Amino acid sequence: MNEKFDILVIGGGPAGIMAALTAKRLNKDKKVCIVEASDRIGKKLRITGGGRCNFTNNKDISCFFENTVRNEKFLYSALYTFSNEDMKAFVKALGLEYIVENNNDDKIYLKSGNSMELIKALEKELEKNDVRVFLNSKVKNIEFEGNSKKIYLENSCLESEKIIISTGGKSYPQTGSDGSLFKILEKNSYKIVETVSALSPIEIREKFLREIAGISLEKIDIYIYEKYSKKKRAKKIINGDIIFTHKGIGGPAALKSSSYINRDLASFYIEADFIPNMDADEIYEQAKLYPKKTVFNNLKDILPNNFLKLVLKRAESLSESKFDFFEDQSANMSKKEIEYVVELLKKSKMTPKALCEIEKATVTSGGVSVSDIDSSTMESKIHKGVYFAGELIDVDALTGGYNLQIAFSTGYLAALNI
């Protein structure tokens, strides 16, 4: 099979679907197709937001740059051309309803809580606009030279004057994004920035915390420090929820933190403030609030008991004190003894050991260098008529719907400039 198209999109994820739909709507007389490696388009949408589809965020668009970890300036044109307001209107036009969770970082989800609803609506819209979709069609090679680009599949070749590459990163290869196209691009003079895990749980070296696997804490502060910096100033402060795991920490705050340390774990350490709404003096006062009660009983209402027990046992071990936080009256406790408790609650040091494999990470950090792409059009600086969109570009953001918005926005901008 050898077939020619006017516009060909490689990759049927969020960026590719938006690119194909926009390209067809703006060029109704053109033949447009999507080439997708897996057996269905939009597979990564199915797992976003825990299956509820957190497709964007309700914060002002300027906040999207603050929540982008790498190359945020590259996204100015994309995010201002197709903003979160445009994305909300797009979803509404598909006949779908959404909700804003103001108590959950302003994340926007489908009202149904079912990501399949959006996937089916997008499939229907592609069919309605006569966009051809080739499924189970893995790209083996691309010839970029000349006016007509050749896309080689297993047993066929497709041709197109314009191509949009939106094949994703290396995360969740079962969705079709296995990173195999990076090798093809590298052979054709594109710079590929090393790909690493982003938004990943963090394995830590301090084994004693593994005793409380399964316990979660809300709205803690994580301070990220560079080990070899002369000044002890946090590179980043992350606020959010965590959950202790058998290997370390997970949850939103841990995932966000991972994206700032993923390129050189050995150069960073983190400190956790488990009670950011109380300072050291307030903790001390709370610990001695009722003199005839134990320290444990005075503190047990502000922290999960199993977590508090671990902290107090650890404090007893470090202080080598004869004072028993579980048996002795708090009136007999010295300030020096409580300092160990405060230190563990306010400045608990954790040493990152590893992140999860990139295949299990929420998103990929790295990819096609932004230096090879015109940020105002998404067109390649190396080959005319070649555009890029989505996660395969070296941009990544924090949790909250930002990465999906980036995918939709870059896909839209690429199609707009064809």
Secondary structure as GFF3:
##gff-version 3
##sequence-region A 1 418
A	DSSP	beta_strand	2	10	.	.	.	ID=ss1
A	DSSP	alpha_helix	14	26	.	.	.	ID=ss2
A	DSSP	beta_strand	32	35	.	.	.	ID=ss3
A	DSSP	alpha_helix	43	47	.	.	.	ID=ss4
A	DSSP	three_ten_helix	48	51	.	.	.	ID=ss5
A	DSSP	beta_strand	54	57	.	.	.	ID=ss6
A	DSSP	alpha_helix	62	66	.	.	.	ID=ss7
A	DSSP	beta_strand	68	70	.	.	.	ID=ss8
A	DSSP	three_ten_helix	72	75	.	.	.	ID=ss9
A	DSSP	alpha_helix	76	81	.	.	.	ID=ss10
A	DSSP	alpha_helix	84	93	.	.	.	ID=ss11
A	DSSP	beta_strand	98	101	.	.	.	ID=ss12
A	DSSP	beta_strand	107	110	.	.	.	ID=ss13
A	DSSP	alpha_helix	115	128	.	.	.	ID=ss14
A	DSSP	beta_strand	132	134	.	.	.	ID=ss15
A	DSSP	beta_strand	141	143	.	.	.	ID=ss16
A	DSSP	beta_strand	149	152	.	.	.	ID=ss17
A	DSSP	beta_strand	157	165	.	.	.	ID=ss18
A	DSSP	three_ten_helix	173	175	.	.	.	ID=ss19
A	DSSP	alpha_helix	181	187	.	.	.	ID=ss20
A	DSSP	beta_strand	192	198	.	.	.	ID=ss21
A	DSSP	beta_strand	202	204	.	.	.	ID=ss22
A	DSSP	three_ten_helix	207	212	.	.	.	ID=ss23
A	DSSP	beta_strand	216	226	.	.	.	ID=ss24
A	DSSP	beta_strand	236	244	.	.	.	ID=ss25
A	DSSP	beta_strand	248	250	.	.	.	ID=ss26
A	DSSP	alpha_helix	252	261	.	.	.	ID=ss27
A	DSSP	three_ten_helix	265	267	.	.	.	ID=ss28
A	DSSP	beta_strand	268	273	.	.	.	ID=ss29
A	DSSP	alpha_helix	280	287	.	.	.	ID=ss30
A	DSSP	alpha_helix	295	299	.	.	.	ID=ss31
A	DSSP	alpha_helix	305	319	.	.	.	ID=ss32
A	DSSP	three_ten_helix	330	332	.	.	.	ID=ss33
A	DSSP	alpha_helix	335	346	.	.	.	ID=ss34
A	DSSP	beta_strand	348	350	.	.	.	ID=ss35
A	DSSP	beta_strand	352	355	.	.	.	ID=ss36
A	DSSP	three_ten_helix	358	360	.	.	.	ID=ss37
A	DSSP	beta_strand	363	368	.	.	.	ID=ss38
A	DSSP	three_ten_helix	370	372	.	.	.	ID=ss39
A	DSSP	beta_strand	386	388	.	.	.	ID=ss40
A	DSSP	three_ten_helix	390	392	.	.	.	ID=ss41
A	DSSP	beta_strand	396	397	.	.	.	ID=ss42
A	DSSP	alpha_helix	402	416	.	.	.	ID=ss43
###
